Amino acid sequence: MAREPVFDVLAGLVRSLFWLQGLRVDITGQENIPRAGGAVLAVNHTAYLDFMEVGLVGRESGRNVRYMMKAELEHGIVGWLMKHCKAIGVDRGHGAQSYARAVAALRDGEIVVVYPEATISRSFELKEFKSGAARMAIESGTPIVPMTIWGAQRIWTKDIPKQLGRNHFPVHIHIGEPVGSPGGEATATAVDALTAELRSRMAELLTEAQQNYEMPPGARWVPARLGGTAPTPERAVVLEHEELARRRAAREQKAAREQGA
């Protein structure tokens, strides 16, 4: 692994944070992270800080993963960190450019992290998947490695108070074998088929990660299907739409104030 001083320091800080919190991180399938060559690392999204576990998984195989992050963060200290950690800025207004950068990184032998659900799942179940991971893999000729994290939502997620202290929470990470056949033409049929295959495999991995994990009945971080009080997937969709509506209204109010100033 090539030396990247900024990434090295951040990785050390993450390990220290995990130690301070007493997190018990258990990884199954670490051997499925390639030690060389490009790959799309597809991860479920249940928590604000689950990117830390993703980075740990990469380091355990001697790799520095490349995150796709909002382009609006590319300024100040965060922008500096993104630059030195080779993060890929995602600009919704110029999506084609961001996509091209990700494909180029994959072809250059990088591991690019993709959250197929795009946003945090309030139900802690898998949401519908976007097609970006499949399209990138096919176009770049690289494999998709599916990965699921379970337990990180107990630390910090949407609508639940943060638990950042020394909590000793277990975090289960399951990494599967690569899915699909890299390369070929990224037709709509091929992309849809690979996306469906990826989601099916990640659903299996999530179930495996949840096995033997103590989940108290009625706990807010436990899916309704498993006896918890997290929103059902259907209710979670409603909450997400309401959140988007509030954000849109806030932006419109801000724009109106700026015009009136």
Contacts in CASP RR format, 6 or more apart in sequence:
PFRMAT RR
TARGET T0000
AUTHOR 0000-0000-0000
METHOD contacts of the structure
MODEL  1
MAREPVFDVLAGLVRSLFWLQGLRVDITGQENIPRAGGAVLAVNHTAYLD
FMEVGLVGRESGRNVRYMMKAELEHGIVGWLMKHCKAIGVDRGHGAQSYA
RAVAALRDGEIVVVYPEATISRSFELKEFKSGAARMAIESGTPIVPMTIW
GAQRIWTKDIPKQLGRNHFPVHIHIGEPVGSPGGEATATAVDALTAELRS
RMAELLTEAQQNYEMPPGARWVPARLGGTAPTPERAVVLEHEELARRRAA
REQKAAREQGA
1 62 0 8 1.000
1 63 0 8 1.000
1 64 0 8 1.000
2 64 0 8 1.000
4 64 0 8 1.000
4 84 0 8 1.000
4 85 0 8 1.000
4 86 0 8 1.000
5 84 0 8 1.000
6 81 0 8 1.000
6 84 0 8 1.000
6 85 0 8 1.000
7 64 0 8 1.000
7 84 0 8 1.000
7 85 0 8 1.000
10 81 0 8 1.000
10 85 0 8 1.000
11 55 0 8 1.000
11 56 0 8 1.000
11 59 0 8 1.000
14 52 0 8 1.000
14 55 0 8 1.000
14 56 0 8 1.000
15 56 0 8 1.000
17 52 0 8 1.000
18 25 0 8 1.000
18 52 0 8 1.000
18 56 0 8 1.000
20 165 0 8 1.000
20 166 0 8 1.000
21 155 0 8 1.000
21 164 0 8 1.000
21 165 0 8 1.000
21 166 0 8 1.000
21 167 0 8 1.000
21 168 0 8 1.000
21 169 0 8 1.000
22 166 0 8 1.000
22 167 0 8 1.000
22 168 0 8 1.000
22 169 0 8 1.000
23 155 0 8 1.000
23 167 0 8 1.000
23 168 0 8 1.000
23 169 0 8 1.000
23 170 0 8 1.000
23 171 0 8 1.000
24 168 0 8 1.000
24 169 0 8 1.000
24 170 0 8 1.000
24 171 0 8 1.000
25 53 0 8 1.000
25 56 0 8 1.000
25 170 0 8 1.000
25 171 0 8 1.000
25 173 0 8 1.000
26 170 0 8 1.000
26 171 0 8 1.000
26 172 0 8 1.000
26 173 0 8 1.000
27 57 0 8 1.000
27 60 0 8 1.000
27 173 0 8 1.000
27 175 0 8 1.000
28 172 0 8 1.000
28 173 0 8 1.000
28 174 0 8 1.000
28 175 0 8 1.000
28 208 0 8 1.000
28 209 0 8 1.000
29 174 0 8 1.000
29 175 0 8 1.000
29 176 0 8 1.000
30 57 0 8 1.000
30 60 0 8 1.000
30 61 0 8 1.000
30 175 0 8 1.000
32 145 0 8 1.000
32 175 0 8 1.000
32 176 0 8 1.000
32 177 0 8 1.000
32 178 0 8 1.000
33 39 0 8 1.000
33 41 0 8 1.000
33 57 0 8 1.000
33 58 0 8 1.000
33 60 0 8 1.000
33 61 0 8 1.000
33 63 0 8 1.000
33 111 0 8 1.000
33 145 0 8 1.000
33 175 0 8 1.000
34 61 0 8 1.000
34 63 0 8 1.000
34 111 0 8 1.000
34 143 0 8 1.000
34 145 0 8 1.000
35 61 0 8 1.000
35 62 0 8 1.000
35 63 0 8 1.000
36 109 0 8 1.000
37 109 0 8 1.000
37 110 0 8 1.000
37 111 0 8 1.000
37 142 0 8 1.000
38 106 0 8 1.000
38 107 0 8 1.000
38 108 0 8 1.000
38 109 0 8 1.000
38 110 0 8 1.000
38 111 0 8 1.000
38 112 0 8 1.000
38 140 0 8 1.000
38 142 0 8 1.000
38 143 0 8 1.000
39 106 0 8 1.000
39 111 0 8 1.000
39 112 0 8 1.000
39 142 0 8 1.000
39 143 0 8 1.000
39 144 0 8 1.000
39 145 0 8 1.000
39 178 0 8 1.000
40 106 0 8 1.000
40 111 0 8 1.000
40 112 0 8 1.000
40 114 0 8 1.000
40 133 0 8 1.000
40 136 0 8 1.000
40 137 0 8 1.000
40 140 0 8 1.000
40 142 0 8 1.000
40 143 0 8 1.000
40 144 0 8 1.000
40 145 0 8 1.000
41 54 0 8 1.000
41 57 0 8 1.000
41 65 0 8 1.000
41 111 0 8 1.000
41 112 0 8 1.000
41 113 0 8 1.000
41 114 0 8 1.000
41 145 0 8 1.000
41 147 0 8 1.000
42 114 0 8 1.000
42 115 0 8 1.000
42 116 0 8 1.000
42 133 0 8 1.000
42 144 0 8 1.000
42 145 0 8 1.000
42 146 0 8 1.000
42 147 0 8 1.000
42 198 0 8 1.000
42 202 0 8 1.000
43 50 0 8 1.000
43 54 0 8 1.000
43 113 0 8 1.000
43 114 0 8 1.000
43 115 0 8 1.000
43 147 0 8 1.000
43 148 0 8 1.000
43 149 0 8 1.000
44 115 0 8 1.000
44 117 0 8 1.000
44 121 0 8 1.000
44 126 0 8 1.000
44 147 0 8 1.000
44 148 0 8 1.000
44 149 0 8 1.000
44 202 0 8 1.000
44 206 0 8 1.000
45 115 0 8 1.000
45 117 0 8 1.000
45 118 0 8 1.000
45 119 0 8 1.000
45 120 0 8 1.000
45 121 0 8 1.000
46 120 0 8 1.000
46 121 0 8 1.000
46 124 0 8 1.000
46 149 0 8 1.000
46 150 0 8 1.000
46 151 0 8 1.000
46 152 0 8 1.000
46 153 0 8 1.000
46 157 0 8 1.000
47 120 0 8 1.000
47 149 0 8 1.000
47 151 0 8 1.000
47 152 0 8 1.000
47 153 0 8 1.000
47 155 0 8 1.000
47 156 0 8 1.000
47 157 0 8 1.000
48 120 0 8 1.000
48 156 0 8 1.000
48 157 0 8 1.000
49 152 0 8 1.000
49 155 0 8 1.000
49 156 0 8 1.000
50 149 0 8 1.000
50 152 0 8 1.000
51 67 0 8 1.000
51 113 0 8 1.000
53 149 0 8 1.000
53 152 0 8 1.000
53 171 0 8 1.000
53 173 0 8 1.000
54 65 0 8 1.000
54 67 0 8 1.000
54 113 0 8 1.000
54 147 0 8 1.000
54 149 0 8 1.000
55 64 0 8 1.000
55 65 0 8 1.000
57 65 0 8 1.000
57 147 0 8 1.000
57 173 0 8 1.000
57 175 0 8 1.000
58 64 0 8 1.000
58 65 0 8 1.000
58 111 0 8 1.000
63 111 0 8 1.000
64 85 0 8 1.000
64 86 0 8 1.000
64 111 0 8 1.000
65 110 0 8 1.000
65 111 0 8 1.000
65 112 0 8 1.000
65 113 0 8 1.000
66 85 0 8 1.000
66 86 0 8 1.000
66 87 0 8 1.000
66 88 0 8 1.000
66 105 0 8 1.000
66 110 0 8 1.000
66 111 0 8 1.000
66 112 0 8 1.000
66 113 0 8 1.000
67 85 0 8 1.000
67 87 0 8 1.000
67 88 0 8 1.000
67 113 0 8 1.000
68 87 0 8 1.000
68 88 0 8 1.000
68 89 0 8 1.000
68 90 0 8 1.000
68 98 0 8 1.000
68 102 0 8 1.000
68 112 0 8 1.000
68 113 0 8 1.000
68 114 0 8 1.000
69 82 0 8 1.000
69 87 0 8 1.000
69 88 0 8 1.000
69 89 0 8 1.000
69 90 0 8 1.000
70 89 0 8 1.000
70 90 0 8 1.000
71 89 0 8 1.000
71 90 0 8 1.000
71 91 0 8 1.000
71 92 0 8 1.000
71 94 0 8 1.000
71 98 0 8 1.000
73 79 0 8 1.000
73 82 0 8 1.000
73 89 0 8 1.000
74 82 0 8 1.000
74 83 0 8 1.000
74 89 0 8 1.000
81 87 0 8 1.000
82 89 0 8 1.000
86 105 0 8 1.000
86 110 0 8 1.000
88 98 0 8 1.000
88 101 0 8 1.000
88 102 0 8 1.000
88 105 0 8 1.000
88 112 0 8 1.000
89 98 0 8 1.000
89 101 0 8 1.000
90 98 0 8 1.000
91 97 0 8 1.000
91 98 0 8 1.000
99 132 0 8 1.000
99 135 0 8 1.000
99 136 0 8 1.000
102 112 0 8 1.000
102 114 0 8 1.000
102 136 0 8 1.000
103 136 0 8 1.000
103 139 0 8 1.000
103 140 0 8 1.000
105 112 0 8 1.000
106 112 0 8 1.000
106 136 0 8 1.000
106 137 0 8 1.000
106 140 0 8 1.000
106 141 0 8 1.000
106 142 0 8 1.000
107 140 0 8 1.000
107 141 0 8 1.000
107 142 0 8 1.000
109 142 0 8 1.000
111 145 0 8 1.000
112 136 0 8 1.000
114 132 0 8 1.000
114 133 0 8 1.000
114 136 0 8 1.000
116 129 0 8 1.000
116 130 0 8 1.000
116 132 0 8 1.000
116 133 0 8 1.000
116 195 0 8 1.000
116 198 0 8 1.000
116 199 0 8 1.000
116 202 0 8 1.000
117 126 0 8 1.000
117 127 0 8 1.000
117 128 0 8 1.000
117 129 0 8 1.000
117 130 0 8 1.000
118 127 0 8 1.000
118 130 0 8 1.000
119 127 0 8 1.000
119 240 0 8 1.000
120 157 0 8 1.000
120 158 0 8 1.000
121 127 0 8 1.000
121 236 0 8 1.000
122 157 0 8 1.000
122 158 0 8 1.000
122 159 0 8 1.000
122 230 0 8 1.000
122 231 0 8 1.000
122 236 0 8 1.000
122 239 0 8 1.000
122 240 0 8 1.000
123 223 0 8 1.000
123 224 0 8 1.000
123 230 0 8 1.000
123 231 0 8 1.000
123 232 0 8 1.000
123 233 0 8 1.000
123 235 0 8 1.000
123 236 0 8 1.000
124 153 0 8 1.000
124 221 0 8 1.000
124 222 0 8 1.000
124 223 0 8 1.000
124 230 0 8 1.000
125 223 0 8 1.000
125 225 0 8 1.000
125 233 0 8 1.000
125 236 0 8 1.000
126 199 0 8 1.000
126 202 0 8 1.000
126 203 0 8 1.000
126 206 0 8 1.000
127 233 0 8 1.000
127 236 0 8 1.000
129 195 0 8 1.000
129 198 0 8 1.000
129 199 0 8 1.000
131 191 0 8 1.000
131 192 0 8 1.000
131 195 0 8 1.000
132 191 0 8 1.000
132 195 0 8 1.000
133 144 0 8 1.000
133 195 0 8 1.000
133 198 0 8 1.000
134 144 0 8 1.000
134 186 0 8 1.000
134 190 0 8 1.000
134 191 0 8 1.000
134 192 0 8 1.000
134 194 0 8 1.000
134 195 0 8 1.000
134 198 0 8 1.000
135 186 0 8 1.000
135 191 0 8 1.000
136 142 0 8 1.000
137 143 0 8 1.000
137 144 0 8 1.000
137 180 0 8 1.000
137 182 0 8 1.000
137 183 0 8 1.000
137 194 0 8 1.000
138 182 0 8 1.000
138 183 0 8 1.000
138 184 0 8 1.000
138 185 0 8 1.000
138 186 0 8 1.000
138 190 0 8 1.000
138 191 0 8 1.000
138 194 0 8 1.000
139 183 0 8 1.000
139 186 0 8 1.000
140 182 0 8 1.000
140 183 0 8 1.000
141 182 0 8 1.000
141 183 0 8 1.000
141 184 0 8 1.000
142 182 0 8 1.000
143 178 0 8 1.000
143 179 0 8 1.000
143 180 0 8 1.000
143 182 0 8 1.000
144 178 0 8 1.000
144 179 0 8 1.000
144 180 0 8 1.000
144 194 0 8 1.000
144 198 0 8 1.000
145 175 0 8 1.000
145 176 0 8 1.000
145 177 0 8 1.000
145 178 0 8 1.000
146 175 0 8 1.000
146 176 0 8 1.000
146 179 0 8 1.000
146 198 0 8 1.000
146 201 0 8 1.000
146 202 0 8 1.000
146 205 0 8 1.000
147 173 0 8 1.000
147 174 0 8 1.000
147 175 0 8 1.000
147 176 0 8 1.000
147 202 0 8 1.000
147 205 0 8 1.000
148 173 0 8 1.000
148 174 0 8 1.000
148 202 0 8 1.000
148 205 0 8 1.000
148 206 0 8 1.000
148 208 0 8 1.000
148 209 0 8 1.000
149 171 0 8 1.000
149 172 0 8 1.000
149 173 0 8 1.000
149 209 0 8 1.000
150 171 0 8 1.000
150 172 0 8 1.000
150 173 0 8 1.000
150 174 0 8 1.000
150 206 0 8 1.000
150 209 0 8 1.000
150 210 0 8 1.000
150 213 0 8 1.000
151 169 0 8 1.000
151 170 0 8 1.000
151 171 0 8 1.000
151 172 0 8 1.000
151 213 0 8 1.000
151 221 0 8 1.000
152 171 0 8 1.000
153 160 0 8 1.000
153 221 0 8 1.000
154 163 0 8 1.000
154 167 0 8 1.000
154 169 0 8 1.000
154 221 0 8 1.000
155 162 0 8 1.000
155 163 0 8 1.000
155 164 0 8 1.000
155 167 0 8 1.000
155 169 0 8 1.000
156 162 0 8 1.000
156 163 0 8 1.000
156 164 0 8 1.000
157 221 0 8 1.000
159 239 0 8 1.000
160 220 0 8 1.000
160 221 0 8 1.000
163 169 0 8 1.000
170 213 0 8 1.000
172 209 0 8 1.000
172 210 0 8 1.000
172 213 0 8 1.000
173 209 0 8 1.000
174 205 0 8 1.000
174 206 0 8 1.000
174 208 0 8 1.000
174 209 0 8 1.000
175 205 0 8 1.000
176 201 0 8 1.000
176 205 0 8 1.000
179 194 0 8 1.000
179 197 0 8 1.000
179 198 0 8 1.000
179 201 0 8 1.000
180 194 0 8 1.000
180 197 0 8 1.000
184 190 0 8 1.000
210 226 0 8 1.000
215 222 0 8 1.000
215 226 0 8 1.000
215 227 0 8 1.000
215 228 0 8 1.000
216 222 0 8 1.000
217 227 0 8 1.000
217 228 0 8 1.000
218 227 0 8 1.000
218 228 0 8 1.000
218 229 0 8 1.000
219 228 0 8 1.000
219 229 0 8 1.000
220 228 0 8 1.000
220 229 0 8 1.000
220 230 0 8 1.000
221 230 0 8 1.000
222 228 0 8 1.000
222 229 0 8 1.000
222 230 0 8 1.000
223 230 0 8 1.000
224 230 0 8 1.000
224 231 0 8 1.000
224 232 0 8 1.000
225 232 0 8 1.000
230 236 0 8 1.000
231 239 0 8 1.000
END
